[in-house]
């Protein structure tokens, strides 16, 4: 299990969670942030830092937001638009910089 960032992060990208993450496992897409599940140590430091309360333990995603757990995994496991290979496993979010692209679901997400 890991923490997942949900719908309330879309188009907000406050980044306070990144500052609190001790293992640097939060990556920035174009419209939202994503938590790398292999890097995440489930410490929960990111959760209270999020000003829009968009971070949840994977099993505690609010009803209707379960798809964000799938999209979080997809961000790392499948090639993103404009990329030939998936981001893959641990590199560190700060080192990776702003990825600048989201999964197709997130790119098209409307509230």
C-alpha positions in Angstrom: 0.0 0.0 0.0 1.0 3.6 -0.5 -0.3 7.1 -0.4 -2.1 8.5 -3.4 -2.9 12.0 -4.5 -6.6 12.5 -5.5 -8.7 14.9 -7.5 -8.3 17.9 -5.3 -4.7 18.3 -6.4 -5.7 18.7 -10.1 -4.7 22.3 -11.2 -3.5 23.2 -7.7 0.0 21.8 -7.3 0.8 23.6 -4.1 3.9 21.4 -3.6 4.0 21.6 0.2 3.8 17.8 0.2 7.1 17.7 -1.7 8.8 19.7 1.0 7.6 17.3 3.7 8.4 14.1 1.9 11.6 12.6 3.5 12.2 10.2 0.6 11.6 12.5 -2.3 8.9 10.2 -3.9 6.5 12.9 -5.2 6.6 13.8 -8.9 5.0 16.7 -10.7 3.0 16.2 -13.9 1.4 19.0 -15.7 -1.9 19.3 -13.7 -1.1 17.3 -10.5 1.4 15.5 -8.4 1.9 11.7 -8.2 3.5 9.5 -5.5 5.9 6.8 -6.7 4.6 3.7 -4.9 8.0 1.9 -4.8 9.8 4.9 -3.3 7.0 5.8 -0.8 7.7 4.5 2.7 4.2 5.1 4.0 5.3 7.6 6.6 2.4 9.9 6.0 4.4 13.2 6.2 2.8 14.5 3.0 -0.8 14.0 4.1 -1.1 16.8 6.7 1.1 19.1 4.5 -1.4 19.1 1.7 -3.5 22.4 1.9 -6.4 20.9 -0.1 -6.4 17.5 1.7 -5.9 15.6 -1.6 -3.6 12.9 -0.2 -5.0 9.6 1.0 -3.8 6.2 2.1 -4.6 4.0 -0.9 -7.3 2.0 0.9 -8.9 5.2 2.2 -9.6 7.0 -1.1 -13.0 8.7 -1.1 -15.8 7.2 -3.0 -15.5 8.1 -6.7 -11.8 8.8 -6.5 -10.5 5.3 -6.6 -9.5 5.8 -10.2 -6.7 8.1 -9.0 -5.0 5.1 -7.4 -5.0 3.5 -10.8 -3.8 6.7 -12.5 -1.0 7.1 -9.9 0.4 3.7 -10.8 -0.1 4.3 -14.5 1.9 7.5 -14.3 5.0 5.4 -13.5 4.2 2.1 -15.1 3.1 3.1 -18.6 4.7 5.4 -21.2 3.1 8.9 -20.8 2.0 10.9 -23.9 5.1 12.0 -25.8 7.4 9.5 -24.1 8.7 6.2 -25.4 9.3 4.6 -22.0 7.6 4.6 -18.6 9.1 6.7 -15.8 9.6 3.5 -13.9 11.0 2.9 -10.5 12.9 5.1 -8.0 14.9 8.1 -9.2 13.6 10.8 -6.9 11.0 13.4 -7.7 13.3 16.4 -7.2 16.0 14.9 -9.4 13.4 14.1 -12.1 12.2 17.7 -12.1 8.8 18.6 -13.5 7.7 15.8 -15.7 5.2 18.2 -17.4 2.7 15.6 -18.6 -0.1 13.6 -17.0 -1.9 10.4 -17.7 -4.6 10.8 -20.3 -7.3 10.5 -17.7 -5.8 13.3 -15.6 -5.1 15.5 -18.6 -8.8 15.4 -19.5 -10.2 15.4 -16.0 -13.0 17.9 -15.3 -14.4 18.6 -11.9 
